[in-house]
Amino acid sequence: MLPQASVERVDEQFVSLADTAARADLSHEAVRLWAAGKRRTLGEPFPAPRAQAGQGRTATKIWSGPEVLVWFEGHYCLDLEPDTVYLMPQQVARLNALLQESGQGCWRSLATASGTRTL
């Protein structure tokens, strides 16, 4: 326990296609084809990238890790990280808004100030 620690913000977990392929024990090419919409899927397409790191030929697209995990579980019944729960992007945004709203940037103030808050 770190009583002197405070949470100022929460960042989303981002993953690359290489990260995703490694977690799913699939080839990079298979995941790249899903992401490019060139490999058939049942239902929703692969999640859209959330951002890009770098520019030009060295640019790397990055995805929301939780959205990718949900996609794999929903489409291929692959639970890539069993017993692990991540915040979805909307929850991260809400939590950061609550932290900013508190004015203190402190997790403790959210948990104790007027009871439990729902993300």
Secondary structure, 3 states (H helix, E strand, C coil): CCCCCCCCCCCCCEECHHHHHHHHCCCHHHHHHHHHCCCCCCCCCCCCCCEEECCHHHCEEEEEHHHHHHHHHHHHCCCCCCCCCCCCHHHHHHHHHHHHHHCCCCHHHHHHCCCCCCC
